[in-house]
Amino acid sequence: MSPALPLLPAFRRLALPGRLNLLVLAAGVAALCGLLWPEWGSNPDLSHGFFMPLLFLLLLHEGRSAGTPRHGAGSGGMGLLFALLLLGALAALAAAGLYAAALDWSHALVKFLLTGALTLFLGSALLAYSDRSVRFIGFNWSVVVAAGLWLLCAPLPPGTYSRLTLTLQLWVSEGVLRMLHLLGVAAIRHGNIIHMANSTVGVEEACSGVRSLISCVFAGLFFSATLVRRPWARALIILLAAPLALGMNFLRSLALTLMANAGVDISGVWHDATGFAVLGVTAAILGGLAVLLERGDQPRAAAPEATSGGSGAPPIQWALSAGLAIAVVLVAIFVLNTRPSVRRDLPVPDLMALLPASPAGWQVKTTDLYEFAGTLRTEHLAQRRYARESSHGPVEITLYVAYWRAGQAPVSLVASHTPDACWPGAGWSSLPTAQTRIQLAAAGRLLPPAESRLFKAGEYPQHVWFWHLYDGRPIFYGDPYSPRELLAIAVRYGFRRDGDQLFIRVSSNRPWNEIADEPLLAEFFARTAPLGL
């Protein structure tokens, strides 16, 4: 078998469509890196993404120079797979553009879909360039991993991420609690909070194990493509990655909890140092195991030379060119139609003035919400809690208002921060209700239909009613993490970026029929009526 042709001469020997396709794919990879770069810098779960461009090139080189030179015939099953990958890539790209219209290009779901689209395009390109009529690269595990690893460098969709982190938080906190009891340490647990005699420890999202899980699976796939050749060894490395990551993170959480119980301040240095140690140790274990499994050098077959482009490009290259051309057109259409609005001349309402300051008979507490301004992408936030005693026990009412100027945030960004999405992570359990949308009456008038929810923390209930107004009109939706719901919002509101948004929430430990006649609420709804409520 002749050695693989060097990359530049092989590129020059491709037909014109083949060379153009590679340039478009390279531009797509560069554009995705630019989009994900801020995420890699701000999201510790994805910090390994900084290495992905280099590892991508390394894996492609490994696949060309040392990978098994498998080449399809460009027909039959391989042709069908190529068509499915290309159509899937276009569908993912179109969905990403629609979601970007409502969620903004910086939203996690949009970035995930764009990364998925690039992965599918790379998969279809792999089949096109490993075709027998092209032979630019072999179809082998190294190049498959090169395409697939991009998915582990993109943020997970919000719903998936929240469910995964919440599940892992509860699993870790429950496991740590059981180990504490076995070690004779008195402790109780409320959600993801562990209370001990000397301290209280919370298993936050950063401690759930998502970071080590994603990073360890990433490392396992990379090692399987570079350090081992036997299929069973590759499978073993990949299968061990997730359990090893979760196990090491559990040991870290247990160690930090025991340190906190001993009076050690685990915030700051200890917290971060143990986190980095877990990542380093798990990667070292996987790498060492891969080296042990691959004893002795295995035969490495070099890829044959690329064929000359003199006879013209094969049909599969023309099909790839057509798919990439459609992709370029789609991106151009969505980018041109999802620019932020420049209409920002509407005055911002005085939110604190909407909330009664000192209603008779109520104790009032104003909450500082500036810590959430970055997450919610607005500094216009206001909340007050009202409490009093009654013959039936304590009564509490919380009024919350948030405002976004026109073009300040996409509609679905606001929709993704409802109580359905945010409260479970704070220890509240969602309970089923007879109606999730209800028509409420206050001060002698019917209000626009409200979203109605019921939560419980321990034995403490919280009835919640909220409205999301866009351009002075209520928006009705269900699950803010449902891609189907978000797509419906995108189709309806996505390209309309000229409306301001208002989110209003009323919550109480009492059902509506017990608080509907409170003058406090009558005053609040009278003040919010000019804004659309």
Backbone torsions as a table, in degrees:
resi	resn	phi	psi	omega
1	MET	NA	128.2	-180.0
2	SER	-74.0	152.5	178.8
3	PRO	-66.5	157.7	-179.5
4	ALA	-64.5	141.1	177.3
5	LEU	-68.0	134.7	177.7
6	PRO	-52.9	154.2	-169.3
7	LEU	-60.2	-48.8	-175.4
8	LEU	-64.6	-47.8	175.5
9	PRO	-61.4	-37.8	178.7
10	ALA	-63.9	-38.7	178.4
11	PHE	-63.4	-42.3	-178.4
12	ARG	-66.9	-26.8	-178.2
13	ARG	-83.5	-6.4	175.1
14	LEU	-72.6	153.3	172.8
15	ALA	-67.7	162.3	-174.9
16	LEU	-54.3	-46.5	178.3
17	PRO	-59.4	-36.9	179.1
18	GLY	-64.5	-39.7	178.8
19	ARG	-69.4	-42.4	179.2
20	LEU	-63.7	-39.6	179.0
21	ASN	-60.4	-43.3	179.2
22	LEU	-63.1	-39.7	179.2
23	LEU	-65.6	-40.8	178.4
24	VAL	-65.6	-42.0	178.1
25	LEU	-63.9	-40.1	177.4
26	ALA	-63.1	-39.6	177.1
27	ALA	-65.0	-37.8	177.6
28	GLY	-64.7	-40.9	177.1
29	VAL	-63.3	-43.4	179.7
30	ALA	-64.4	-41.6	179.5
31	ALA	-64.6	-40.7	178.9
32	LEU	-65.9	-39.9	176.9
33	CYS	-60.2	-40.8	177.7
34	GLY	-64.0	-37.1	179.2
35	LEU	-71.0	-39.4	-175.9
36	LEU	-85.5	-15.2	-174.9
37	TRP	-55.5	-47.8	177.1
38	PRO	-61.1	-34.1	179.0
39	GLU	-66.9	-41.0	178.6
40	TRP	-63.9	-33.2	-179.4
41	GLY	-80.2	-28.4	-175.6
42	SER	-102.0	-19.0	-177.0
43	ASN	-108.8	105.3	-178.7
44	PRO	-59.7	-24.8	178.8
45	ASP	-64.5	-21.2	-173.8
46	LEU	-120.3	18.4	-178.2
47	SER	-62.3	-22.6	177.4
48	HIS	-66.9	-13.8	-179.9
49	GLY	-61.8	-26.1	178.3
50	PHE	-58.7	-27.7	-178.7
51	PHE	-86.7	-11.9	-170.9
52	MET	-61.9	-43.9	179.5
53	PRO	-56.9	-42.5	179.6
54	LEU	-68.4	-43.3	179.9
55	LEU	-65.9	-34.0	177.8
56	PHE	-60.4	-47.8	178.5
57	LEU	-65.6	-38.4	179.3
58	LEU	-63.7	-41.9	179.7
59	LEU	-68.2	-38.3	177.1
60	LEU	-64.3	-41.5	177.2
61	HIS	-63.0	-41.9	178.2
62	GLU	-60.7	-41.7	-179.6
63	GLY	-66.9	-35.3	-179.4
64	ARG	-78.0	-39.3	-170.9
65	SER	-92.4	-28.7	-173.5
66	ALA	-131.4	-7.8	-178.0
67	GLY	-76.7	162.7	177.8
68	THR	-65.8	125.6	-175.3
69	PRO	-83.4	69.3	176.8
70	ARG	-82.9	138.2	-178.9
71	HIS	-137.7	127.9	178.8
72	GLY	-83.2	170.7	-177.4
73	ALA	-91.4	-3.3	-179.8
74	GLY	73.8	19.1	179.8
75	SER	-148.5	173.4	177.6
76	GLY	65.4	-132.3	-176.4
77	GLY	-62.3	-41.2	-179.6
78	MET	-65.9	-37.8	177.7
79	GLY	-65.7	-40.1	177.7
80	LEU	-64.8	-42.6	178.5
81	LEU	-62.3	-41.5	177.4
82	PHE	-58.9	-46.2	-178.9
83	ALA	-63.6	-41.7	-179.8
84	LEU	-64.9	-41.8	178.9
85	LEU	-64.4	-43.1	-178.5
86	LEU	-66.6	-43.6	178.0
87	LEU	-66.2	-38.9	177.0
88	GLY	-62.9	-39.1	178.3
89	ALA	-63.6	-42.9	179.4
90	LEU	-66.8	-38.6	178.5
91	ALA	-65.5	-42.6	178.6
92	ALA	-64.3	-38.8	179.2
93	LEU	-66.7	-41.5	178.5
94	ALA	-64.6	-41.8	177.8
95	ALA	-64.0	-40.2	178.2
96	ALA	-60.7	-41.2	178.7
97	GLY	-65.2	-40.5	178.6
98	LEU	-65.8	-43.2	178.3
99	TYR	-66.6	-35.2	178.2
100	ALA	-63.1	-29.8	178.3
101	ALA	-63.4	-29.7	-179.8
102	ALA	-106.7	-29.6	-173.0
103	LEU	-103.6	-14.8	-174.1
104	ASP	84.0	152.3	-177.4
105	TRP	-66.4	-20.0	-178.1
106	SER	-85.9	-3.3	-178.0
107	HIS	-71.1	147.2	-175.7
108	ALA	-60.1	-40.8	-178.4
109	LEU	-64.2	-39.3	179.3
110	VAL	-65.4	-44.8	179.3
111	LYS	-63.2	-38.4	179.2
112	PHE	-65.0	-43.6	179.9
113	LEU	-66.7	-39.7	177.5
114	LEU	-64.3	-39.4	177.0
115	THR	-66.3	-40.1	176.2
116	GLY	-62.2	-39.2	178.2
117	ALA	-63.3	-44.5	178.6
118	LEU	-63.0	-41.1	178.9
119	THR	-59.5	-42.6	179.8
120	LEU	-69.1	-38.3	175.6
121	PHE	-62.7	-42.1	178.2
122	LEU	-64.7	-36.8	177.0
123	GLY	-63.8	-43.0	177.8
124	SER	-67.5	-36.3	177.5
125	ALA	-66.0	-36.6	177.2
126	LEU	-58.9	-43.5	178.1
127	LEU	-66.8	-37.6	-178.9
128	ALA	-68.3	-39.7	-177.0
129	TYR	-86.3	-10.8	173.5
130	SER	-98.6	4.1	178.2
131	ASP	-61.5	148.9	-177.6
132	ARG	-59.7	-27.7	-179.0
133	SER	-82.9	-6.4	-178.5
134	VAL	-117.1	-56.0	177.0
135	ARG	56.3	37.8	177.7
136	PHE	-78.3	-30.0	-179.3
137	ILE	-151.9	153.9	178.4
138	GLY	-89.8	151.1	176.8
139	PHE	-85.2	98.8	-176.5
140	ASN	-143.4	174.6	-172.8
141	TRP	-63.3	-35.1	-178.1
142	SER	-61.9	-44.3	-178.4
143	VAL	-77.2	-29.0	174.1
144	VAL	-63.2	-44.4	177.8
145	VAL	-65.6	-37.4	178.2
146	ALA	-56.6	-39.7	178.5
147	ALA	-76.7	-42.4	-173.5
148	GLY	-74.5	-26.9	-177.3
149	LEU	-63.5	-21.6	178.9
150	TRP	-59.2	-32.8	-178.6
151	LEU	-63.0	-29.0	179.6
152	LEU	-85.1	2.2	176.7
153	CYS	-107.4	2.6	-180.0
154	ALA	-107.2	148.8	177.2
155	PRO	-65.1	141.6	177.3
156	LEU	-69.4	151.5	173.6
157	PRO	-54.8	143.0	-173.3
158	PRO	-53.1	-42.7	-179.3
159	GLY	-63.8	-44.9	178.7
160	THR	-62.8	-43.9	-179.0
161	TYR	-64.0	-44.1	-178.4
162	SER	-64.3	-43.2	180.0
163	ARG	-66.5	-39.7	-179.6
164	LEU	-66.3	-47.8	-178.8
165	THR	-65.6	-40.1	179.7
166	LEU	-64.0	-42.5	178.5
167	THR	-61.9	-44.9	-179.3
168	LEU	-69.0	-37.7	177.7
169	GLN	-59.2	-47.3	-178.9
170	LEU	-67.9	-36.8	179.1
171	TRP	-66.3	-44.6	179.8
172	VAL	-65.5	-45.9	-178.5
173	SER	-64.4	-38.1	177.9
174	GLU	-67.4	-42.3	178.8
175	GLY	-65.0	-41.4	178.0
176	VAL	-63.6	-40.7	179.0
177	LEU	-60.5	-43.4	179.8
178	ARG	-64.2	-40.4	178.5
179	MET	-67.1	-37.4	176.6
180	LEU	-60.6	-42.3	179.0
181	HIS	-64.6	-39.0	178.2
182	LEU	-65.0	-31.5	179.9
183	LEU	-87.2	2.8	176.8
184	GLY	82.2	18.6	178.9
185	VAL	-96.9	122.2	179.4
186	ALA	-71.4	127.9	-179.0
187	ALA	-160.2	152.1	172.8
188	ILE	-130.8	161.7	-176.0
189	ARG	-128.4	137.1	170.9
190	HIS	-126.3	103.4	-176.3
191	GLY	65.4	-120.5	178.6
192	ASN	-102.0	15.5	180.0
193	ILE	-106.3	127.5	178.1
194	ILE	-109.3	121.8	179.8
195	HIS	-103.5	124.4	176.1
196	MET	-119.1	174.5	-176.1
197	ALA	-62.9	-36.5	-173.8
198	ASN	-104.1	-13.2	-177.0
199	SER	-164.3	172.7	176.4
200	THR	-127.4	132.7	-177.6
201	VAL	-123.8	133.2	176.0
202	GLY	-110.7	130.7	175.8
203	VAL	-86.0	94.7	-176.7
204	GLU	-80.9	177.7	179.8
205	GLU	-57.3	-38.9	-178.2
206	ALA	-65.9	-23.2	-178.9
207	CYS	-99.8	3.9	-175.8
208	SER	-70.7	-24.0	-177.7
209	GLY	105.7	-0.7	179.8
210	VAL	-62.2	-41.9	-178.0
211	ARG	-61.1	-50.9	-179.2
212	SER	-67.6	-33.2	178.9
213	LEU	-62.9	-51.5	-178.5
214	ILE	-64.6	-45.5	-177.8
215	SER	-65.1	-38.6	-177.7
216	CYS	-71.1	-40.9	176.0
217	VAL	-63.8	-39.3	176.3
218	PHE	-58.5	-49.2	-179.6
219	ALA	-65.1	-39.3	179.9
220	GLY	-61.6	-43.3	178.4
221	LEU	-65.1	-41.8	179.9
222	PHE	-63.8	-45.5	179.2
223	PHE	-63.8	-35.8	179.8
224	SER	-65.9	-24.7	-178.1
225	ALA	-94.1	-12.9	-175.1
226	THR	-121.5	-30.3	-172.9
227	LEU	-105.0	-18.0	-178.7
228	VAL	-128.6	154.1	-177.9
229	ARG	-119.6	-28.8	-176.7
230	ARG	-73.4	134.7	-178.9
231	PRO	-58.2	-41.0	-178.3
232	TRP	-66.9	-34.3	178.1
233	ALA	-68.6	-39.7	176.8
234	ARG	-62.3	-44.3	179.6
235	ALA	-62.5	-39.8	-179.4
236	LEU	-64.6	-44.3	179.4
237	ILE	-59.8	-44.8	-177.7
238	ILE	-68.0	-42.5	-178.0
239	LEU	-68.1	-30.3	-179.3
240	LEU	-79.9	-17.4	-172.8
241	ALA	-61.0	-51.5	-175.9
242	ALA	-66.5	-50.6	178.1
243	PRO	-59.0	-37.4	178.9
244	LEU	-64.6	-42.7	179.6
245	ALA	-63.1	-45.8	-178.8
246	LEU	-67.2	-39.1	179.6
247	GLY	-65.3	-43.2	179.4
248	MET	-66.8	-37.7	178.7
249	ASN	-67.8	-35.0	176.9
250	PHE	-63.6	-43.9	177.9
251	LEU	-61.8	-38.3	177.4
252	ARG	-63.4	-45.7	-179.7
253	SER	-62.9	-40.6	178.8
254	LEU	-64.8	-43.1	-180.0
255	ALA	-62.9	-43.6	178.8
256	LEU	-64.3	-38.3	179.1
257	THR	-65.1	-43.4	178.3
258	LEU	-64.6	-37.2	177.3
259	MET	-65.3	-41.2	178.1
260	ALA	-63.5	-39.5	178.3
261	ASN	-65.6	-26.8	178.6
262	ALA	-85.6	1.9	176.8
263	GLY	95.4	7.5	-180.0
264	VAL	-83.5	136.5	175.2
265	ASP	-78.2	106.9	-173.7
266	ILE	-90.3	-2.9	177.7
267	SER	-75.7	159.8	176.5
268	GLY	76.5	-117.3	-170.2
269	VAL	-61.5	-49.7	-177.6
270	TRP	-61.7	-44.0	-178.7
271	HIS	-61.3	-49.2	-177.5
272	ASP	-71.5	-39.8	-177.6
273	ALA	-63.6	-43.7	178.6
274	THR	-66.7	-33.4	177.5
275	GLY	-64.0	-47.0	178.2
276	PHE	-66.4	-35.0	178.9
277	ALA	-63.3	-41.1	178.8
278	VAL	-61.0	-44.8	179.6
279	LEU	-62.8	-44.1	-179.4
280	GLY	-66.1	-44.1	-177.8
281	VAL	-66.6	-43.7	-179.5
282	THR	-64.0	-40.4	177.9
283	ALA	-65.7	-39.9	179.5
284	ALA	-65.3	-40.3	178.9
285	ILE	-63.2	-45.5	-179.8
286	LEU	-64.2	-44.2	179.2
287	GLY	-63.8	-42.8	178.6
288	GLY	-63.7	-40.5	178.2
289	LEU	-64.2	-39.4	178.7
290	ALA	-62.5	-41.0	178.8
291	VAL	-64.5	-41.4	179.7
292	LEU	-65.3	-37.4	-179.0
293	LEU	-70.8	-29.2	-178.0
294	GLU	-98.7	74.1	-179.7
295	ARG	-85.8	122.3	-179.2
296	GLY	83.7	147.1	179.5
297	ASP	-73.3	133.9	176.6
298	GLN	-93.8	151.7	178.1
299	PRO	-58.0	133.9	179.9
300	ARG	-115.7	117.5	-179.2
301	ALA	-90.1	130.8	-179.9
302	ALA	-85.8	146.9	178.7
303	ALA	-72.1	141.1	178.5
304	PRO	-71.3	169.7	-177.3
305	GLU	-65.3	151.7	172.0
306	ALA	-70.3	145.4	179.3
307	THR	-76.5	160.5	-179.5
308	SER	-71.5	146.2	177.6
309	GLY	-88.4	7.9	-175.3
310	GLY	-65.4	-29.1	-177.6
311	SER	-87.1	6.6	179.1
312	GLY	95.6	161.4	-177.4
313	ALA	-78.2	141.3	176.7
314	PRO	-70.9	161.9	-177.4
315	PRO	-57.2	-34.3	-177.0
316	ILE	-65.5	-30.3	176.8
317	GLN	-72.2	-38.0	176.9
318	TRP	-65.5	-37.2	177.7
319	ALA	-64.7	-41.4	177.0
320	LEU	-63.9	-39.5	178.4
321	SER	-61.7	-41.4	179.2
322	ALA	-64.0	-43.2	179.0
323	GLY	-63.2	-42.3	179.4
324	LEU	-68.5	-33.9	177.1
325	ALA	-64.7	-42.9	176.7
326	ILE	-61.9	-39.6	179.3
327	ALA	-62.0	-42.9	179.7
328	VAL	-62.6	-41.1	178.9
329	VAL	-64.5	-44.2	178.8
330	LEU	-59.8	-46.5	179.8
331	VAL	-60.4	-43.3	-179.6
332	ALA	-62.0	-43.0	-179.3
333	ILE	-62.2	-47.2	-176.3
334	PHE	-71.6	-36.7	179.0
335	VAL	-64.8	-41.7	-178.8
336	LEU	-69.6	-25.0	-176.2
337	ASN	-103.9	4.7	179.7
338	THR	-122.2	23.8	176.0
339	ARG	-69.8	141.9	179.8
340	PRO	-59.7	150.0	178.8
341	SER	-68.9	148.4	176.0
342	VAL	-102.0	1.6	-180.0
343	ARG	-87.2	98.7	-176.6
344	ARG	-127.8	31.8	-172.7
345	ASP	-94.2	-4.5	178.8
346	LEU	-71.0	136.4	179.1
347	PRO	-68.9	143.2	177.5
348	VAL	-79.1	125.3	179.9
349	PRO	-65.9	152.4	176.1
350	ASP	-78.9	98.2	-173.3
351	LEU	-66.5	-38.9	-180.0
352	MET	-63.7	-30.2	178.7
353	ALA	-70.4	-18.7	177.3
354	LEU	-74.2	-24.9	-175.1
355	LEU	-96.1	121.0	178.6
356	PRO	-52.2	132.0	-173.6
357	ALA	-83.8	-40.6	-176.2
358	SER	-148.2	65.8	178.7
359	PRO	-65.3	145.0	-175.7
360	ALA	-61.6	132.4	175.0
361	GLY	85.1	1.3	-176.9
362	TRP	-115.0	142.8	168.2
363	GLN	-90.9	130.9	-171.4
364	VAL	-116.5	135.2	174.6
365	LYS	-132.0	122.1	178.0
366	THR	-91.0	130.8	-176.2
367	THR	-98.8	134.0	175.6
368	ASP	-84.7	118.8	-175.0
369	LEU	-112.7	13.6	-174.6
370	TYR	-64.2	-23.2	179.4
371	GLU	-66.8	-18.4	-179.9
372	PHE	-97.1	0.2	-175.4
373	ALA	-61.8	-39.4	-179.7
374	GLY	-66.5	-43.3	-179.8
375	THR	-65.8	-43.0	-176.9
376	LEU	-83.9	-10.6	178.8
377	ARG	62.6	35.5	173.1
378	THR	-156.7	146.3	175.2
379	GLU	-101.2	0.9	-178.6
380	HIS	-91.9	84.3	-175.7
381	LEU	-133.1	143.0	178.4
382	ALA	-151.5	139.4	178.0
383	GLN	-151.7	137.0	173.5
384	ARG	-135.4	142.6	177.0
385	ARG	-112.7	136.5	-178.2
386	TYR	-120.8	135.2	-177.9
387	ALA	-139.5	143.7	174.0
388	ARG	-158.3	164.7	176.7
389	GLU	-97.6	145.6	176.1
390	SER	-133.7	175.8	179.7
391	SER	-66.3	-17.2	-179.7
392	HIS	-103.5	7.9	180.0
393	GLY	115.7	-172.9	-177.8
394	PRO	-69.3	143.9	176.2
395	VAL	-121.8	128.5	178.5
396	GLU	-128.5	138.3	176.7
397	ILE	-134.1	132.8	177.0
398	THR	-118.7	129.3	176.7
399	LEU	-113.4	129.1	-176.2
400	TYR	-133.2	135.2	178.8
401	VAL	-137.8	136.0	174.4
402	ALA	-133.8	145.2	-175.2
403	TYR	-134.1	140.9	175.7
404	TRP	-128.0	129.3	176.7
405	ARG	-69.1	164.7	178.9
406	ALA	-58.1	128.2	179.0
407	GLY	80.7	-2.6	-177.4
408	GLN	-73.8	-34.0	-178.8
409	ALA	-153.2	144.9	176.3
410	PRO	-65.5	156.5	-178.7
411	VAL	-57.1	-46.2	-173.8
412	SER	-76.6	-16.3	171.9
413	LEU	-64.8	-42.4	176.2
414	VAL	-65.6	-41.2	-178.7
415	ALA	-66.5	-21.0	-178.3
416	SER	-85.2	1.8	179.6
417	HIS	-121.0	39.3	175.7
418	THR	-82.6	169.0	175.7
419	PRO	-55.8	-31.9	177.4
420	ASP	-56.9	-37.4	-174.5
421	ALA	-87.5	-37.2	-168.8
422	CYS	-98.4	-34.0	-172.4
423	TRP	-68.8	-39.6	-179.8
424	PRO	-56.6	-35.5	179.2
425	GLY	-68.9	-17.0	178.9
426	ALA	-96.3	11.0	175.7
427	GLY	100.5	2.1	178.7
428	TRP	-89.1	138.4	176.5
429	SER	-101.7	131.2	179.2
430	SER	-81.4	129.8	179.9
431	LEU	-109.5	147.7	179.7
432	PRO	-68.2	145.9	177.3
433	THR	-127.4	155.5	-179.0
434	ALA	-64.9	-36.5	-179.7
435	GLN	-134.0	129.5	175.8
436	THR	-94.3	-9.9	173.6
437	ARG	-133.9	127.3	-170.1
438	ILE	-140.4	146.0	176.4
439	GLN	-93.5	116.4	-177.5
440	LEU	-104.1	152.6	176.2
441	ALA	-121.3	138.3	177.6
442	ALA	-150.6	137.2	178.2
443	ALA	56.0	36.7	174.8
444	GLY	79.5	9.5	177.7
445	ARG	-135.5	152.6	178.0
446	LEU	-81.5	134.2	176.4
447	LEU	-89.8	159.3	171.9
448	PRO	-56.3	149.6	-179.2
449	PRO	-53.3	134.3	-178.0
450	ALA	-107.1	150.3	169.3
451	GLU	-77.7	128.5	-175.4
452	SER	-116.8	130.4	-180.0
453	ARG	-136.6	161.5	176.3
454	LEU	-134.5	126.9	179.7
455	PHE	-124.4	162.6	179.5
456	LYS	-148.0	134.4	174.0
457	ALA	-122.4	107.8	-171.8
458	GLY	67.2	-119.8	177.2
459	GLU	-105.7	8.5	-175.4
460	TYR	-97.8	117.4	-178.9
461	PRO	-88.4	158.3	175.0
462	GLN	-145.0	110.6	174.9
463	HIS	-85.3	133.3	-173.9
464	VAL	-128.6	134.3	174.4
465	TRP	-131.7	132.8	-178.6
466	PHE	-146.0	157.0	179.6
467	TRP	-132.3	139.3	173.9
468	HIS	-118.6	113.4	-177.5
469	LEU	-106.9	131.4	176.1
470	TYR	-119.6	120.4	-178.8
471	ASP	54.9	37.3	177.0
472	GLY	81.4	8.3	-178.9
473	ARG	-127.2	139.7	-179.9
474	PRO	-67.8	142.7	172.9
475	ILE	-105.9	132.7	-179.7
476	PHE	-110.0	129.5	-178.8
477	TYR	-154.4	167.3	-179.8
478	GLY	-105.6	-106.3	-176.8
479	ASP	-77.8	114.7	-178.2
480	PRO	-69.5	-11.5	178.5
481	TYR	-101.5	1.5	179.7
482	SER	-81.4	120.4	177.2
483	PRO	-56.3	-33.5	179.2
484	ARG	-65.4	-43.8	178.6
485	GLU	-64.0	-43.5	-179.3
486	LEU	-65.4	-36.0	178.4
487	LEU	-66.3	-38.6	177.7
488	ALA	-62.3	-41.2	177.1
489	ILE	-65.8	-39.3	-179.8
490	ALA	-61.7	-44.2	-179.1
491	VAL	-64.9	-38.1	-175.4
492	ARG	-83.0	-39.2	-173.3
493	TYR	-119.7	-7.0	-166.8
494	GLY	-57.5	-43.6	-175.4
495	PHE	-93.0	6.3	177.0
496	ARG	-101.7	95.8	-175.1
497	ARG	-105.8	21.3	-174.7
498	ASP	-107.0	12.5	-177.9
499	GLY	-110.1	138.6	173.6
500	ASP	-79.5	166.7	-176.3
501	GLN	-131.8	143.8	179.2
502	LEU	-135.2	129.7	176.8
503	PHE	-116.4	124.6	-177.2
504	ILE	-123.6	131.0	179.6
505	ARG	-132.7	134.4	172.5
506	VAL	-120.2	128.5	178.4
507	SER	-135.9	150.0	-177.1
508	SER	-157.9	156.3	173.6
509	ASN	-81.9	0.4	179.5
510	ARG	-117.2	147.7	176.2
511	PRO	-67.1	165.8	-173.3
512	TRP	-61.3	-39.1	-176.1
513	ASN	-64.1	-16.2	178.9
514	GLU	-92.8	-14.8	-177.5
515	ILE	-122.8	-3.0	-173.1
516	ALA	-59.1	-32.1	-175.7
517	ASP	-92.8	9.0	179.9
518	GLU	-67.2	128.0	176.1
519	PRO	-56.9	-29.5	177.3
520	LEU	-56.1	-47.0	-179.6
521	LEU	-71.8	-36.2	178.2
522	ALA	-60.3	-42.6	178.9
523	GLU	-65.1	-41.8	-179.0
524	PHE	-63.8	-47.3	-177.7
525	PHE	-71.1	-27.3	175.0
526	ALA	-66.6	-36.6	-179.3
527	ARG	-75.6	-29.3	-178.9
528	THR	-89.3	-11.0	-178.8
529	ALA	-57.7	-43.4	179.5
530	PRO	-62.7	-18.0	180.0
531	LEU	-89.6	-2.1	177.0
532	GLY	121.8	-7.8	-179.3
533	LEU	-101.5	NA	NA
